[in-house]
Amino acid sequence: MNAVVIGPEKPLLEGFVEAYFVCEDGTRLRYLHKGEGGVPLIMVPAFDCAAECYSLNAPELSADRKVYILEQRGHGLSDAPAHGRSVQRLAADLREFIEFIGAPKVSLLGWSMGAAVLWAYIDLFGQSRVEKFVFVDQPPMIIADPYETYEERRRHAGQIIDTWFVKRIYRSDFDAGWPLLASYWDTPDLVVTDDIIEQIPGDYAQKIELLKDPTVFDGPRREFLAELVRNHIWNDWRGVFPRIDRPVLLLTGDAAHATTPESNDWMQQTIRDCTWIRFTAEEFGGHSLCQTAYQKFNRVVSDFLR
């Protein structure tokens, strides 16, 4: 597909190349890329996020290596077909994209549901093409068995969630979907108020104003994401972790809703080569730590990939 270079209309991503990749089933996926040399890094966005979600990270990370942001089906400006509404299908798209770029080895970074896509990739396709993984603030299993004890739920960060109600809300009123889903968690996420934004270092207040999501939530896209969030919530990835044999960087936020200290400790102990770095509340370590704590995020990811 035709590629274009992003200009000053998107100053955070200026110089990145925007292009489209066509999957075997005909679905067009948008991706951005920049950089040369090194083992390529493929960044997989979170649920409901376009490629622009990594606008504060990809430019700095591309200084040492080629960086790709793969915009998943149903997200951003990628196609939202009437099929493929599962984390497993997103993992298959990732595999096709790795084949498309032709790199013998890649490193993979996933934030939130993006990390679950990497776990599905490992489960389905193995790790032979991967050098390193970065998992950002995602629990090993979102939904809890109602017969589990509270302590058992904490170990995988599971919550009692009415997934069918969540799906209905996302389908009918997308803006109401996230507040509803967030209400099921035991702990709230970091609330990024105007006052907090002004306190975040690194000219965050000015930069976040330039971070624009191009997604248009039309009917097909709402339908796609409503079914995808239901599928995402029901997956249990705990069996994947003992099999991971590549170096892993685990990044979590102490002020994030999605994970618990117990679940993060379990992941670090279960993965054979895992470095766990916590982002404190004082460092603005919420679920969106790749944005609110982007300076530390970029530094630790760059050090790990080197």
C-alpha positions in Angstrom: 0.0 0.0 0.0 1.1 3.6 -0.5 3.3 4.9 2.3 3.3 8.6 3.4 5.7 10.4 5.7 4.0 12.1 8.7 4.5 15.8 8.7 4.3 18.7 11.2 0.5 18.2 11.5 1.5 15.5 14.0 4.6 16.9 15.6 5.1 14.0 18.1 5.3 11.5 15.2 6.9 13.7 12.5 9.1 11.7 10.3 7.4 8.4 10.9 6.2 6.5 7.8 2.5 5.6 7.8 1.5 2.6 5.7 -1.0 -0.3 5.5 -0.4 -4.0 5.6 -3.0 -6.5 4.2 -3.7 -9.7 6.2 -4.4 -13.0 4.5 -8.1 -12.5 5.1 -8.0 -9.1 3.3 -8.1 -6.9 6.5 -6.0 -3.8 6.2 -3.9 -2.9 9.2 -2.3 0.5 9.6 1.2 0.7 10.9 3.8 3.4 11.6 7.6 2.9 11.4 10.8 4.8 11.8 14.5 4.1 12.6 17.3 1.9 11.3 19.5 -0.9 12.6 19.2 -3.2 15.5 16.6 -5.8 16.2 13.2 -4.3 15.2 10.8 -3.5 18.0 7.1 -4.0 17.3 4.8 -2.1 19.6 1.2 -3.4 20.1 -1.3 -0.9 21.5 -3.8 -1.4 24.2 -7.5 -2.0 23.7 -9.3 0.9 22.2 -6.0 2.6 21.3 -4.8 3.7 17.9 -1.1 3.7 17.0 -0.8 7.3 18.3 -1.0 6.0 21.9 2.8 5.4 21.7 3.5 9.0 20.5 5.5 9.8 23.6 7.6 6.6 23.3 8.2 5.5 19.7 10.3 8.6 18.6 12.9 8.1 21.4 13.0 4.3 21.1 13.5 4.6 17.3 16.9 6.4 17.9 18.6 3.0 18.3 16.5 0.6 16.3 13.7 0.3 13.8 10.4 0.7 15.5 7.0 -0.4 14.2 3.6 0.4 15.8 1.1 -2.2 14.6 -2.5 -0.8 14.8 -4.7 -3.8 15.5 -7.9 -4.6 13.5 -10.9 -2.8 14.8 -8.7 0.0 16.2 -7.7 3.5 14.9 -7.8 3.6 11.1 -7.3 -0.2 10.6 -10.3 -2.2 9.2 -13.0 -3.4 11.6 -14.3 -6.5 9.8 -17.3 -8.6 10.9 -15.0 -11.5 11.9 -11.7 -11.9 13.8 -13.0 -10.3 17.1 -10.6 -12.2 19.4 -7.2 -11.8 21.0 -6.1 -14.9 19.2 -6.9 -13.4 15.8 -4.9 -10.3 16.7 -2.0 -12.6 17.5 -2.3 -14.2 14.1 -2.2 -10.7 12.6 1.0 -10.0 14.5 2.5 -13.2 13.2 1.6 -12.2 9.6 3.1 -8.8 10.1 6.4 -10.3 11.4 6.5 -12.3 8.2 5.7 -9.2 6.2 8.6 -7.1 7.5 11.0 -10.0 7.0 13.1 -9.6 10.1 14.7 -12.8 11.3 14.2 -11.6 14.9 12.0 -9.0 16.6 11.4 -7.7 20.0 7.7 -7.3 21.1 6.2 -4.7 23.4 2.5 -4.9 24.4 0.6 -2.6 26.8 -2.6 -3.8 28.5 -4.5 -5.9 26.0 -1.5 -5.6 23.8 0.4 -7.8 26.3 -2.4 -10.4 26.1 -1.9 -10.4 22.3 1.8 -11.3 22.9 0.7 -14.1 25.3 -1.6 -15.4 22.6 1.2 -15.2 20.1 3.5 -17.3 22.4 0.7 -19.8 22.9 -0.1 -20.2 19.2 3.2 -19.6 17.4 6.1 -20.0 19.9 9.0 -17.7 20.5 11.6 -18.6 17.8 11.3 -15.3 16.0 11.4 -13.2 19.3 14.5 -11.8 21.0 12.9 -10.0 24.0 9.4 -9.2 25.4 8.1 -6.1 27.2 4.8 -6.6 29.1 3.1 -3.4 30.3 0.5 -3.6 33.1 -1.7 -6.5 32.2 -3.0 -9.2 34.5 -2.7 -12.9 33.6 -6.5 -13.4 33.9 -9.0 -10.5 34.1 -12.1 -12.4 35.1 -12.4 -14.2 38.4 -14.0 -17.5 39.3 -16.8 -16.5 41.7 -15.8 -19.5 43.9 -12.3 -18.3 44.3 -11.2 -16.7 47.6 -10.1 -13.1 47.6 -6.5 -14.1 48.1 -6.7 -16.4 45.0 -8.2 -13.6 42.9 -5.5 -11.2 43.9 -2.9 -13.7 42.6 -4.1 -13.3 39.1 -5.8 -9.9 39.6 -9.2 -11.3 38.6 -12.5 -9.4 39.1 -16.1 -10.4 39.1 -17.4 -8.9 35.9 -20.7 -9.2 34.0 -19.1 -9.5 30.5 -22.3 -9.6 28.6 -23.5 -6.3 30.2 -20.1 -4.7 29.4 -20.5 -5.9 25.8 -24.0 -4.4 25.6 -22.8 -1.0 26.9 -19.8 -0.8 24.5 -22.1 -1.7 21.6 -24.7 1.0 22.4 -22.7 3.8 24.1 -19.0 3.4 23.6 -18.0 6.4 25.8 -19.8 4.7 28.7 -18.0 1.4 28.2 -14.7 2.2 29.9 -16.2 3.8 33.0 -18.4 0.8 33.5 -15.5 -1.7 33.0 -13.3 0.3 35.4 -16.0 0.2 38.0 -15.6 -3.6 38.5 -12.0 -3.3 39.7 -11.1 -3.4 43.4 -8.8 -0.4 43.1 -9.2 2.7 41.1 -6.7 3.8 38.5 -4.6 7.0 38.7 -7.0 9.9 38.0 -5.2 12.2 35.6 -6.9 15.5 36.5 -5.8 18.9 35.1 -3.9 19.5 38.3 -2.1 16.1 38.0 -1.3 16.8 34.3 0.5 20.0 35.3 2.6 18.1 37.8 3.9 15.4 35.4 7.4 16.3 34.2 8.8 16.4 30.7 6.4 19.0 29.3 3.7 16.3 29.5 0.8 18.8 29.6 1.9 20.3 26.3 2.7 17.0 24.7 -0.6 15.2 25.6 -2.5 18.0 23.9 -0.7 16.9 20.7 -1.6 13.3 21.1 -4.6 12.8 18.8 -6.5 9.5 18.3 -7.9 9.3 14.8 -10.5 6.6 15.6 -14.0 7.2 14.5 -16.4 5.0 16.5 -18.9 4.1 13.9 -21.3 1.1 14.1 -19.0 -1.6 12.8 -16.1 -0.4 15.0 -18.3 -0.4 18.1 -19.6 -3.9 17.3 -16.0 -5.1 16.8 -14.7 -3.7 20.0 -17.7 -4.8 22.1 -17.2 -8.4 21.1 -13.4 -8.1 21.4 -13.6 -6.8 25.0 -15.8 -9.7 26.0 -13.3 -12.2 24.5 -10.4 -10.4 26.1 -11.9 -10.5 29.6 -12.5 -14.3 29.4 -9.0 -15.4 28.5 -6.8 -17.1 31.0 -3.1 -16.8 30.1 -1.5 -18.3 33.3 -0.4 -21.5 31.4 1.8 -19.4 29.1 4.1 -17.9 31.6 6.1 -21.1 32.6 6.9 -21.6 28.9 8.4 -18.2 28.2 12.1 -18.7 27.5 13.1 -15.2 26.3 14.1 -12.2 28.5 11.1 -10.3 29.7 10.8 -6.7 31.1 7.6 -6.4 33.2 6.4 -2.9 33.8 3.6 -2.2 36.2 2.0 0.8 37.9 1.5 0.9 41.7 -1.4 3.3 41.1 -2.9 1.2 38.3 -6.2 -0.6 38.5 -5.5 -3.6 36.2 -2.9 -5.5 38.2 -2.1 -6.3 41.8 1.3 -6.6 43.6 0.5 -10.3 44.1 -0.2 -10.9 40.3 2.9 -9.1 39.3 5.0 -11.0 41.8 3.6 -14.2 40.5 4.5 -13.3 36.9 8.0 -12.4 37.8 8.5 -15.6 39.8 6.9 -17.8 37.0 8.8 -16.4 34.1 12.4 -17.8 34.1 14.1 -14.5 33.1 12.0 -11.6 34.1 13.0 -8.1 35.3 10.1 -6.4 37.1 10.1 -2.6 37.4 7.4 -0.9 39.4 6.3 2.7 38.7 5.2 4.3 41.9 2.2 6.6 42.4 4.7 9.5 43.0 6.1 8.7 39.5 2.5 8.8 38.1 2.5 5.0 37.6 -1.1 4.4 36.6 -2.3 2.0 33.9 -1.2 4.4 31.2 2.3 4.6 32.6 3.8 4.6 29.1 2.3 8.1 28.8 2.1 9.5 32.3 5.6 8.3 33.2 7.0 8.3 29.7 10.5 9.5 30.5 11.2 6.6 32.9 9.3 4.2 30.6 11.5 5.1 27.6 14.7 4.9 29.6 14.1 1.4 31.1 12.8 0.0 27.8 15.8 1.3 25.9 18.2 -0.1 28.5 16.5 -3.5 28.4 16.5 -3.7 24.6 20.2 -2.8 24.4 
